[in-house]
Amino acid sequence: MLLSRRDFLRTTAATAVLGPTLAVTLSSCAATEDVPAVQFGAPLPVPPLADSKLEGGVRVFSLVPQAGKHEFVPGKPADSMGYNGGYLGPTLRAARGERVRIDVRNQLTDATTLHFHGMRLPAADDGPHQMIDAGGTSSPSWTISQPAATLWYHPHPHGSTEKQLSMGLTGLFILDEPAGAGEGSAALPHAYGVDDFPVVVQDRRLDSNGQLTFDPNGNSTGTLGNSIAANGVLGAALKVTTERVRLRLLNASGARWFNFGFGDRRTFHVVASDGGLLAAPVPVTRVQLSPAERAEIVVELKAGEQAMLRSFAPNLGSVNPPDSFGGGKDFDVLRLDAAASLAPSSALPATLAAIPSLDVANAHIRSFTLNGQNINNHSMDMNRVDEVVKKGATEVWLVDNTNVYQHNFHVHGVQFQLLDVNDAPPPAHLRGWKDTIPVLPRERSRIAIIMPDYADAQHPYMYHCHLLAHEDQGMMGQYLATEDGTGPSKLGTDGMQM
């Protein structure tokens, strides 16, 4: 059932009290993979669709970053942050071709920013430079100019992204095709909160008082949690009322990788990646997501059965020892409970979307080496321009991880295609549009990017590892998109919010 905003906030704050008791034994050990046993059955809350209004043809949303309280453990409210509430945020939804405006009013005691992850938009409306002071406001506005997809929004203040995002500042931004378009995907489950559900998965590090904490020992990949939350709830269960259900999975953790599958090893279908629908449904038994990656999956159930969405030990390459970096054991995430009688669902279509092959024969090539916690031997400098690209041009970026532990790589303002990994073609479910890719130890990936359509010689886009501790520690660079591909190597303060 789709919840109202009030019901969603009430449910996420008190599900453990209203629903079955959660048998949680908490640990303060940062690197442990012994995720506590949880009794599943608490209803999965569905983030409400954000209210919007039309003003002169512009769809306007309002977001208020604010401090709050959230109960992960019954009777132990934790300090948290959320948008328009105490934890997480509403789902924004708009269609391709619409102009949108997001009115932001910062009620936090600290400055924040708002990054629209996966969105093609002007750099001046996105990223760490657009700080919103405590009590301040911002109103980024742009036209949606990309295919239907599951994107998300979150804070991006340089040096404190991990804290703000991990405290709960996270929400989805769903893009649709205009009415009458996208007939190839019409057979997919698409009724929000009925057969189409957002699932924000986070590992949470909780102390004995149920409070959110961070790793004090400086784990090389960042804080690893000792509890797993789906839409803010430990031990969540989703009542399924249709033969097929679509789950829009987001890994919103700071450092943990998830290798999603089902406890009974059933086959399911991946229908979309970060930037939208795949060419065709891809049957799999596992789909691995590094932090910030998304996958839309369709699962078929029979009346009366249960299926446990589980994260199996991820493939992290030549990591030693794996338990220190988010590998290790399997753990349960979300239980699907099929009703005694299920409404019929359409069969999956054979084709979903046309994915154009980008012409890279004459593309400009750039190399990015991930080493330690820097890129190309540079740590982030907010005043330095690392790359200048020509707006709208197609480029090939080589991303090389020389470390013995995992990274991933996210580029602001674009969607791209993964060409190959260590010279081998990627698996089928990674052949759609992406904005974040995993980069395992000693692994080299090539990506083809259509650069942003917005020229701006003052406001940069970012690229970085999306393990939040890494980007906070400076594993990030920035690029300008200009009319002719030339521009300054340093940023001044004129026109910039520094």
C-alpha positions as CSV (number, residue, x, y, z in Angstrom):
1,M,0.0,0.0,0.0
2,L,1.3,3.5,-0.9
3,L,1.7,5.5,2.3
4,S,1.0,9.2,2.8
5,R,3.9,11.3,3.8
6,R,2.5,11.4,7.4
7,D,2.1,7.6,7.5
8,F,5.5,7.0,6.0
9,L,7.2,9.1,8.6
10,R,5.2,7.6,11.4
11,T,5.9,4.1,10.1
12,T,9.6,4.5,9.6
13,A,10.0,6.1,13.0
14,A,8.0,3.5,14.9
15,T,7.7,0.3,12.8
16,A,9.6,-1.7,15.2
17,V,7.2,-0.7,18.0
18,L,4.0,-1.3,16.0
19,G,5.1,-4.4,14.2
20,P,6.8,-7.6,15.3
21,T,9.6,-7.3,17.8
22,L,13.0,-7.1,16.2
23,A,15.5,-9.4,17.9
24,V,18.6,-7.2,17.4
25,T,21.9,-7.8,19.1
26,L,24.1,-4.9,18.4
27,S,27.9,-4.9,18.1
28,S,30.3,-2.0,18.2
29,C,32.8,-3.7,16.1
30,A,33.3,-1.7,12.9
31,A,34.7,-4.4,10.6
32,T,32.6,-7.4,11.6
33,E,30.4,-9.1,9.1
34,D,28.3,-10.7,11.9
35,V,25.1,-8.8,11.0
36,P,22.7,-9.3,13.9
37,A,19.8,-11.7,13.6
38,V,16.5,-9.9,12.9
39,Q,13.0,-11.1,13.1
40,F,11.4,-10.2,9.7
41,G,7.9,-9.0,9.5
42,A,7.9,-5.2,10.0
43,P,6.0,-3.7,7.0
44,L,8.2,-2.1,4.4
45,P,7.3,1.6,4.3
46,V,7.0,3.2,0.8
47,P,8.4,6.7,0.5
48,P,5.5,9.0,-0.4
49,L,5.5,10.7,-3.8
50,A,6.5,14.3,-3.3
51,D,3.8,16.9,-3.7
52,S,4.4,19.3,-6.6
53,K,2.7,22.2,-8.2
54,L,2.8,23.8,-11.7
55,E,3.9,27.4,-11.9
56,G,4.1,28.8,-15.4
57,G,4.7,25.4,-16.9
58,V,7.4,24.5,-14.3
59,R,6.9,21.6,-11.9
60,V,7.9,22.8,-8.5
61,F,9.0,20.5,-5.6
62,S,9.9,21.6,-2.1
63,L,12.6,19.9,0.0
64,V,13.6,20.7,3.6
65,P,16.8,19.1,4.9
66,Q,16.3,18.8,8.6
67,A,17.4,17.0,11.8
68,G,15.1,14.4,13.2
69,K,14.7,11.1,15.1
70,H,14.3,7.6,13.8
71,E,13.8,4.3,15.6
72,F,16.0,1.5,14.1
73,V,15.6,-0.3,17.5
74,P,12.3,-0.3,19.4
75,G,12.1,2.4,22.0
76,K,15.5,3.8,21.1
77,P,15.1,6.9,18.9
78,A,18.3,7.7,17.1
79,D,19.5,11.2,16.0
80,S,19.0,11.3,12.2
81,M,18.4,13.6,9.2
82,G,15.8,13.6,6.5
83,Y,14.1,15.6,3.8
84,N,10.7,16.9,4.8
85,G,10.8,14.5,7.8
86,G,13.1,12.8,10.2
87,Y,14.7,10.2,8.0
88,L,15.1,9.7,4.2
89,G,13.0,11.8,1.8
90,P,10.0,11.7,-0.5
91,T,10.2,10.3,-4.1
92,L,10.4,13.1,-6.6
93,R,8.8,12.2,-10.0
94,A,8.8,14.0,-13.3
95,A,8.7,13.2,-17.0
96,R,11.2,13.8,-19.9
97,G,10.6,17.2,-21.4
98,E,9.3,18.8,-18.2
99,R,11.0,21.7,-16.6
100,V,11.4,21.3,-12.8
101,R,12.4,23.5,-9.9
102,I,13.5,22.2,-6.5
103,D,12.9,24.8,-3.8
104,V,15.3,23.9,-0.9
105,R,15.1,25.4,2.6
106,N,18.0,24.2,4.8
107,Q,16.8,23.7,8.4
108,L,20.0,21.9,9.4
109,T,22.5,23.6,11.7
110,D,25.2,23.0,9.2
111,A,25.6,24.0,5.5
112,T,24.6,21.3,3.0
113,T,24.2,20.9,-0.8
114,L,21.9,18.9,-3.0
115,H,23.3,16.6,-5.7
116,F,20.9,15.1,-8.3
117,H,22.8,11.8,-8.9
118,G,22.5,10.6,-12.5
119,M,20.8,13.7,-13.8
120,R,21.9,15.6,-16.9
121,L,21.6,19.3,-15.7
122,P,23.7,22.4,-15.6
123,A,26.7,22.3,-13.3
124,A,25.6,25.5,-11.6
125,D,22.6,23.6,-10.2
126,D,24.5,20.6,-8.9
127,G,27.4,19.6,-6.8
128,P,29.7,20.6,-3.9
129,H,30.1,24.2,-4.9
130,Q,26.4,25.1,-4.5
131,M,26.5,25.3,-0.7
132,I,23.3,26.1,1.2
133,D,24.0,27.7,4.5
134,A,22.1,26.8,7.6
135,G,18.8,28.7,7.3
136,G,19.5,29.4,3.6
137,T,17.6,28.5,0.5
138,S,18.3,27.4,-3.1
139,S,16.1,26.8,-6.2
140,P,17.9,24.8,-8.9
141,S,15.9,24.5,-12.1
142,W,16.4,22.6,-15.4
143,T,14.6,20.7,-18.1
144,I,14.5,16.9,-17.9
145,S,16.3,15.7,-21.0
146,Q,17.0,12.0,-20.6
147,P,15.2,8.7,-20.7
148,A,13.0,7.2,-17.9
149,A,15.2,6.1,-15.0
150,T,15.6,5.7,-11.3
151,L,17.9,8.5,-10.1
152,W,18.4,9.8,-6.6
153,Y,19.3,12.9,-4.6
154,H,21.6,13.4,-1.7
155,P,23.9,16.0,0.0
156,H,27.4,16.5,-1.4
157,P,29.3,19.0,1.0
158,H,33.0,18.4,0.4
159,G,34.5,16.7,3.5
160,S,31.2,15.8,5.2
161,T,29.1,13.9,2.7
162,E,29.5,10.6,4.5
163,K,28.0,12.0,7.7
164,Q,25.0,13.8,6.1
165,L,24.1,11.1,3.7
166,S,24.5,8.3,6.3
167,M,22.4,10.2,8.8
168,G,19.5,9.8,6.4
169,L,19.6,12.5,3.7
170,T,18.6,10.3,0.8
171,G,15.7,10.2,-1.7
172,L,14.8,8.8,-5.1
173,F,14.1,10.9,-8.2
174,I,12.1,8.8,-10.8
175,L,12.0,9.9,-14.4
176,D,9.2,8.9,-16.7
177,E,8.6,9.0,-20.4
178,P,5.9,11.4,-21.6
179,A,2.4,10.1,-21.8
180,G,2.1,7.8,-24.8
181,A,5.8,7.2,-25.2
182,G,7.8,4.2,-24.1
183,E,5.3,1.5,-25.2
184,G,8.1,-1.1,-25.1
185,S,8.1,-0.9,-21.3
186,A,4.3,-0.6,-20.8
187,A,4.1,-4.2,-19.7
188,L,6.5,-3.7,-16.8
189,P,5.0,-3.3,-13.3
190,H,4.6,0.5,-12.9
191,A,1.9,1.3,-10.3
192,Y,4.0,3.0,-7.5
193,G,3.4,1.3,-4.2
194,V,1.3,-1.5,-5.7
195,D,3.6,-3.5,-7.9
196,D,6.5,-1.0,-8.3
197,F,8.5,-0.3,-5.1
198,P,11.6,1.8,-4.3
199,V,14.0,-0.1,-2.0
200,V,16.7,2.0,-0.5
201,V,19.2,-0.4,1.1
202,Q,21.7,0.8,3.7
203,D,24.0,-0.8,6.2
204,R,23.7,1.1,9.5
205,R,26.3,1.0,12.3
206,L,24.3,1.1,15.5
207,D,25.6,1.2,19.0
208,S,24.0,-0.4,22.1
209,N,21.7,2.6,22.4
210,G,20.4,2.2,18.8
211,Q,22.3,5.4,17.8
212,L,24.0,5.8,14.3
213,T,27.7,5.8,14.7
214,F,30.8,5.9,12.4
215,D,34.0,3.8,12.4
216,P,36.5,5.5,14.7
217,N,39.3,3.3,13.5
218,G,39.6,4.7,10.0
219,N,38.7,1.6,8.0
220,S,40.2,2.1,4.6
221,T,36.9,1.8,2.8
222,G,34.8,3.8,5.3
223,T,32.2,2.8,7.9
224,L,30.7,-0.6,7.6
225,G,27.4,-1.2,9.4
226,N,26.3,-4.0,11.7
227,S,22.6,-3.8,10.7
228,I,20.8,-3.7,7.3
229,A,17.9,-1.4,6.7
230,A,15.4,-1.3,3.8
231,N,13.7,2.0,3.5
232,G,14.9,2.7,7.0
233,V,13.6,-0.5,8.6
234,L,15.4,-3.5,10.0
235,G,13.7,-6.8,9.2
236,A,11.3,-5.4,6.6
237,A,8.7,-7.4,4.8
238,L,6.8,-6.4,1.7
239,K,3.3,-7.8,1.1
240,V,3.1,-8.7,-2.6
241,T,-0.4,-8.6,-4.3
242,T,0.5,-9.2,-8.0
243,E,2.2,-12.0,-9.8
244,R,5.2,-9.8,-10.7
245,V,6.7,-7.0,-8.7
246,R,9.3,-4.4,-9.7
247,L,11.9,-3.4,-7.1
248,R,14.0,-0.3,-7.7
249,L,17.1,-1.2,-5.7
250,L,19.4,1.6,-4.6
251,N,22.7,0.9,-2.7
252,A,22.7,4.0,-0.4
253,S,25.4,2.7,1.9
254,G,28.7,4.6,2.4
255,A,31.1,1.7,1.8
256,R,29.3,-1.7,1.6
257,W,28.7,-3.6,-1.6
258,F,25.6,-5.7,-2.0
259,N,25.3,-8.8,-4.1
260,F,21.5,-9.2,-4.4
261,G,19.8,-12.5,-5.0
262,F,17.1,-14.6,-3.3
263,G,17.5,-17.2,-0.6
264,D,16.0,-19.9,-2.8
265,R,18.4,-19.0,-5.7
266,R,15.5,-18.2,-8.0
267,T,16.0,-16.4,-11.3
268,F,14.8,-12.9,-11.6
269,H,15.2,-10.2,-14.4
270,V,17.1,-7.0,-14.4
271,V,15.2,-4.5,-16.5
272,A,17.1,-1.3,-15.9
273,S,20.5,0.0,-14.7
274,D,21.5,3.5,-13.3
275,G,20.4,5.5,-16.3
276,G,17.3,3.7,-17.5
277,L,15.9,0.6,-19.2
278,L,18.1,-2.1,-20.7
279,A,17.6,-3.3,-24.3
280,A,15.9,-6.4,-23.0
281,P,15.2,-8.1,-19.6
282,V,18.3,-10.0,-18.4
283,P,17.7,-13.2,-16.4
284,V,20.1,-13.5,-13.4
285,T,20.4,-15.0,-10.0
286,R,22.6,-12.2,-8.7
287,V,23.1,-8.5,-9.3
288,Q,25.9,-6.8,-7.5
289,L,25.7,-3.1,-6.7
290,S,28.5,-0.9,-5.3
291,P,27.6,2.2,-3.4
292,A,25.3,4.6,-5.4
293,E,24.5,2.0,-8.1
294,R,20.9,1.2,-8.9
295,A,19.2,-1.8,-10.6
296,E,15.5,-2.3,-11.4
297,I,14.5,-5.9,-11.1
298,V,11.3,-7.8,-11.7
299,V,10.5,-10.8,-9.5
300,E,7.8,-13.4,-10.1
301,L,6.0,-15.0,-7.2
302,K,3.4,-17.6,-6.6
303,A,0.4,-17.1,-4.3
304,G,1.2,-17.7,-0.7
305,E,4.9,-18.1,-1.0
306,Q,7.7,-16.2,0.7
307,A,11.0,-15.1,-1.0
308,M,13.9,-13.5,0.9
309,L,15.9,-10.9,-0.8
310,R,19.4,-11.5,0.4
311,S,22.9,-10.0,-0.1
312,F,25.4,-12.7,-0.8
313,A,29.1,-12.2,-0.2
314,P,30.1,-9.8,-3.0
315,N,32.9,-10.3,-5.5
316,L,35.5,-7.8,-4.4
317,G,38.4,-9.1,-6.4
318,S,41.8,-9.7,-4.8
319,V,41.0,-8.2,-1.5
320,N,42.8,-9.6,1.6
321,P,41.3,-9.9,4.1
322,P,37.8,-9.5,2.7
323,D,36.0,-9.0,6.0
324,S,37.9,-5.7,6.5
325,F,36.4,-4.3,3.3
326,G,32.8,-5.3,3.2
327,G,33.1,-8.9,2.0
328,G,32.4,-11.9,4.1
329,K,29.0,-13.4,5.0
330,D,25.5,-13.4,3.5
331,F,22.7,-11.5,5.2
332,D,19.0,-11.0,4.6
333,V,17.6,-7.7,3.4
334,L,13.8,-7.8,2.7
335,R,11.2,-10.6,2.8
336,L,8.6,-10.7,0.1
337,D,5.3,-12.2,1.3
338,A,2.9,-13.1,-1.5
339,A,-0.8,-12.9,-0.8
340,A,-3.0,-15.9,-0.9
341,S,-4.4,-14.6,-4.2
342,L,-2.4,-12.6,-6.7
343,A,-3.6,-10.2,-9.4
344,P,-2.4,-11.2,-12.8
345,S,0.6,-9.3,-14.3
346,S,1.6,-8.9,-17.9
347,A,4.4,-11.1,-19.3
348,L,7.7,-9.4,-19.5
349,P,8.3,-7.8,-23.0
350,A,11.0,-9.2,-25.1
351,T,12.5,-5.8,-25.7
352,L,12.5,-2.7,-23.6
353,A,14.5,0.2,-25.0
354,A,16.8,1.1,-27.8
355,I,20.4,1.6,-26.5
356,P,22.4,3.4,-29.2
357,S,26.0,2.3,-29.7
358,L,28.2,5.4,-29.2
359,D,30.7,6.1,-32.0
360,V,34.1,6.2,-30.3
361,A,36.4,5.8,-33.3
362,N,37.6,9.4,-33.1
363,A,36.7,10.0,-29.4
364,H,39.1,12.0,-27.2
365,I,40.7,9.6,-24.6
366,R,41.4,10.5,-21.0
367,S,43.0,8.3,-18.3
368,F,42.1,8.2,-14.6
369,T,44.3,6.2,-12.3
370,L,42.8,5.4,-8.8
371,N,45.7,5.0,-6.4
372,G,45.5,5.2,-2.7
373,Q,42.8,7.7,-2.1
374,N,43.5,10.0,-5.0
375,I,42.9,10.2,-8.7
376,N,45.9,10.8,-11.1
377,N,48.1,11.5,-8.0
378,H,45.9,14.5,-7.1
379,S,43.7,15.0,-4.0
380,M,40.6,17.2,-4.5
381,D,41.2,20.9,-4.7
382,M,38.0,22.9,-5.0
383,N,39.9,25.6,-6.9
384,R,41.6,23.4,-9.4
385,V,40.2,22.3,-12.8
386,D,41.4,18.8,-13.6
387,E,39.9,18.4,-17.0
388,V,38.1,20.6,-19.6
389,V,35.8,18.9,-22.1
390,K,33.8,20.1,-25.1
391,K,30.1,20.2,-24.5
392,G,28.2,17.4,-26.2
393,A,31.3,15.6,-27.4
394,T,31.8,11.9,-27.1
395,E,34.8,10.8,-25.1
396,V,36.4,7.6,-23.8
397,W,37.6,7.5,-20.2
398,L,40.0,4.8,-19.0
399,V,39.5,4.1,-15.3
400,D,42.3,2.1,-13.8
401,N,42.4,0.8,-10.1
402,T,45.9,0.1,-9.1
403,N,45.0,-0.6,-5.4
404,V,44.5,-4.0,-3.8
405,Y,41.1,-2.9,-2.5
406,Q,37.9,-1.9,-4.4
407,H,36.8,1.5,-5.6
408,N,34.0,2.7,-7.8
409,F,33.7,5.7,-10.2
410,H,30.9,8.2,-10.6
411,V,30.7,11.1,-13.0
412,H,28.3,14.0,-12.4
413,G,26.1,15.5,-15.1
414,V,26.2,12.5,-17.5
415,Q,25.2,9.0,-18.3
416,F,27.7,6.7,-20.0
417,Q,28.2,3.3,-21.4
418,L,30.7,0.7,-20.0
419,L,32.6,-0.6,-23.1
420,D,34.8,-3.2,-21.5
421,V,36.5,-4.4,-18.3
422,N,40.0,-5.7,-18.6
423,D,39.4,-5.8,-22.4
424,A,36.3,-8.1,-21.9
425,P,32.8,-7.0,-22.7
426,P,30.6,-6.3,-19.6
427,P,27.8,-8.6,-18.5
428,A,24.4,-7.9,-20.2
429,H,22.9,-6.1,-17.2
430,L,25.7,-3.5,-17.3
431,R,25.3,-2.7,-21.0
432,G,22.8,0.1,-20.5
433,W,23.2,3.7,-19.3
434,K,25.4,4.1,-16.2
435,D,26.6,6.9,-14.0
436,T,28.5,4.8,-11.5
437,I,30.7,1.7,-12.1
438,P,32.5,-0.7,-9.8
439,V,36.3,-0.8,-10.2
440,L,37.8,-3.9,-8.6
441,P,41.5,-4.2,-7.6
442,R,43.8,-4.3,-10.6
443,E,40.8,-3.7,-12.9
444,R,40.7,-1.3,-15.8
445,S,37.4,-0.2,-17.4
446,R,36.7,1.9,-20.5
447,I,33.6,4.1,-20.5
448,A,32.1,6.1,-23.4
449,I,30.6,9.4,-22.3
450,I,28.5,12.0,-24.1
451,M,29.6,15.1,-22.3
452,P,27.1,17.6,-20.8
453,D,25.1,19.8,-23.1
454,Y,25.6,22.8,-20.8
455,A,28.6,25.0,-21.4
456,D,30.0,26.8,-18.3
457,A,33.5,28.0,-17.8
458,Q,33.0,28.8,-14.1
459,H,31.0,26.0,-12.6
460,P,32.5,22.5,-12.7
461,Y,31.1,19.0,-12.6
462,M,32.7,16.3,-10.3
463,Y,34.0,12.8,-10.8
464,H,35.0,10.6,-7.8
465,C,34.9,7.4,-6.0
466,H,31.5,7.0,-4.4
467,L,32.8,5.2,-1.3
468,L,31.8,8.2,0.9
469,A,34.9,8.2,3.1
470,H,37.1,8.2,0.0
471,E,35.4,11.2,-1.6
472,D,35.4,13.1,1.7
473,Q,39.2,12.4,1.9
474,G,39.8,13.9,-1.5
475,M,39.4,11.0,-4.0
476,M,37.6,13.4,-6.4
477,G,38.3,15.7,-9.3
478,Q,36.4,18.2,-11.3
479,Y,35.9,19.1,-15.0
480,L,34.5,22.0,-16.9
481,A,32.3,21.6,-20.0
482,T,32.9,24.6,-22.4
483,E,31.9,25.5,-26.0
484,D,35.2,24.6,-27.5
485,G,36.8,22.3,-24.9
486,T,39.2,24.9,-23.6
487,G,39.1,26.7,-20.3
488,P,40.9,27.7,-17.1
489,S,43.0,25.5,-14.9
490,K,41.9,27.4,-11.8
491,L,38.5,28.6,-10.6
492,G,38.1,32.2,-9.3
493,T,35.5,33.4,-6.9
494,D,33.6,35.4,-9.5
495,G,30.2,33.8,-9.9
496,M,31.2,30.9,-7.7
497,Q,29.8,29.9,-4.3
498,M,33.0,28.7,-2.5
